[in-house]
Amino acid sequence: MTKAAGVSVFVAAALVAFGNSAWGAEASHYNFENDILPILSRFGCNTSGCHGKAEGQNGFKLSIFGFDPEADHAALTQEGRGRRVVSTVPERSLLLAKASGRVPHGGGVRIFRGTDEYRTLADWIAAGCPFGSTSDPRVVAIEVTPRERELKFGEKQPLRVTAVYSDGRCVDVTRHSRFQSNSEGLAQVDDAGVVTTGQSPGDVAIMASYLGEVDVFRALIPRPERIENYPVLPESNFIDGLVYAKLRKLNELPSPPVSDADFLRRVYLDIIGTLPAAREAREFLGDTDPGRRGRLVERLLERPEFADFWALKWSDVLRVDRQVLGHKAAYAYYRWIRDSLAANVPYDQFCRQIVAAEGPLSENPAGHFFKVVSKPGEMGGALSQVFLGVRIDCAQCHHHPFDRWSQSDYLGMQAFFTQVSFKSVAGNEFLLAGNSAPTKHPRTGQNVFAHALATEAPQAEPVGDRRHLLAAWMTAPDNPWFARNLVNRTWAHFLGRGLVEPVDDVRLSNPPTNPALLDALAQSFVQSRFDFKQLIRTITASRVYQTSATIDVTNARDDQNYARALLRSIEAEVLLDAVCQVTGVPEKFQGVPGGTRAIQLWDSQTTHYFLKLFGRPTRTTACECERTREPSVAQVLHILNSTDLHGKLVHAGGRIARLTAALTDDAQLVEELYLTFYSRFPTAAERDMAVAYLQKHQASRRQAVEDLAWSMLNTGEFVFNH
């Protein structure tokens, strides 16, 4: 039986699992990439923790994940004075001796003697370590079965992986495939491809990969308790129906609607990064008009803080960096971002103005992006991550381990930007797109011409500035990533979790938890002609967004499917502004005009301990992960003990002092504090307790009010968005 495909040939329909026959024993010839690389990958030999790391291990280096078969073959057969393989006596080969533990090996025993893998390696060595022929069949795809299943808590599901070869044959390659879960809390998968679910409801994806090909198994894990007579739930728009359909499959109910007070605070923080003033809270809470929430959203979208807040967020991922650009250029870049948001420039136009920026930078400040991200490959990688949500940086050196992207895909994106250059003319700096050397594949030496992701590579470079072609492809209504990326990022901001999470890691092996909702949001966004404010109106109008954070017995263990609002950390700048607002004492930032709020800080390098402690990003990458959102003990201790924050609370000209002097009635004072800190009226119990405390300390009333304010500042209700 011919062994050209690198594994024992079985008819796929007849395979359930591997038999006991020797792996490759009947082969007439071997192919290194098909036969040997899967073994090295399966046992971790070419991972970054072993011989795949940059410097190798103990003088032996393999390409990471086997992306360079020629180099790996040479490392095994030609380096190490020929001791790694001994064709005359395969057992004496270091490759076998170390892997099986007969010779001390830092990685321990990886392949036991007598196994199919051991015999395959030995037979390959005995055959003279052939590399194989270019005419040998290649793996063109893999298929995981089953593809989808509904699983119970604690249930096991074995997976089978079938490789499809270029000659049409199908071979079971389960034992040499790699597996990974996109949510270990929902389900885990072992090396043999057996999935074990946990004790939480949700949707999980299990990735299988083999020789650079990827496929996914998806499992829906509902609560075991069924809900008889599932209620008909009211819907405000298409979002609600699509979320509720998923919750019904999971046997979950949504939590009750959010109160007006919580909606008020939530929507202020989400849209303008600012707390409502006590006066604004009192006015909204006294409004009985049924359309009050929609009108509030409209007012917030027109406030200047909207542009301030969202410019801060875009400046993070678009890398507004004073240290690289200088003060004047960085500020011009920031102002362009802010002005675009204030004018509600359509998102596709906003993107095109960056991707295809050209001419004098004084007139086209979006071009400063190419000064911060100065290498063509990094330009392609950063813009893919920002505008498509796709990470291709891994493919710069090797095939992406969890996706389909190869070095050729990375280089195809890089080639769009090799024309970019800068030239100074009469004191003005110009961004130009001129001639450039061809982009060559580092392994094959062949030219790689500019082509977008998942498109066919051309046979020659396009004429003119290639970035215009990329911008047109990116922003096309039918682009599979562009609109979905923006709506996913926006959804994550307003709901606390993306439909794809992380939001900038879209890949086959990390599918959306609710694909129908992501598609519908993207379609609505395209139909609005990429109107960002309209997207915000759509999301905030939904009952899903207006769900409370109250935990229901049916959704207590699910934080993935939007059955309830999630408690969310507030961005560092927003939290600092909130502290300043409730205390009435503004912050003075070094080198910045007085009265500047934290959300208006265009320079992320402005020195400030609070902002650093609470996770402000440094803007050294385009990754959303730069902004730290996880609370820490250090943050808790800072709010409890900071002398700076204490100084704001006790400031003679601050809000606490002014309220204490102006409101002699303790009940009125307590009410004003609650509206100021929490955007709501106190409950009767809260009012009685606070009033009793103040009356008990009438001799030091101002200090008592300061103590009350300090305790409110340190509550979860204040420091979280809920």
Secondary structure, 3 states (H helix, E strand, C coil): CCCCCCCCCCCHHHCCCCCCCCCCCCCCCCCHHHHHHHHHHHCCCCCCCCCCCCCCECCECCCHHHCCHHHHHHHHHCCHHHCCCCCCCHHHCHHHHHHCCCCCCCCCCCCCCCCHHHHHHHHHHHCCCCCCCCCCCCEEEEEEECCEEECCCCCEEECEEEEEECCCCEEECHHHCEEEECCCCCEEECCCCEEEECCCCEEEEEEEEECCEEEEEEEEECCCCCCCCCCCCCCCCHHHHHHHHHHHHCCCCCCCECCHHHHHHHHHHHHHCCCCCHHHHHHHHCCCCCCHHHHHHHHHHCCHHHHHHHHHHHHHHCCCCHHHHCHHHHHHHHHHHHHHHHCCCCHHHHHHHHHCCCEECCCCHHHHHHHHCCCHHHHHHHHHHHHCCCCCHHHHCCCCCCCCCCHHHHHHHHHHHCCEEEEEECCEEEEEECCCCCCECCCCCCECCCCCCCCCCCCCCCCCCHHHHHHHHHCCCCCCCHHHHHHHHHHHHHHCCCCCCCCCCCECCECCCCHHHHHHHHHHHHHCCCCHHHHHHHHHHCCCCCECCCCCCCCCCCCCCCCCCCCEECCHHHHHHHHHHHHCCCCCCCCCCCCCCHHHCCCCCCCCHHHHHCCCCCCCCCCHHHCCCCCCHHHHHHHHHCHHHHHHHHCCCCHHHHHHHHCCCHHHHHHHHHHHHHCCCCCHHHHHHHHHHHHHCHHHHHHHHHHHHHHHHCCHHHHEEC
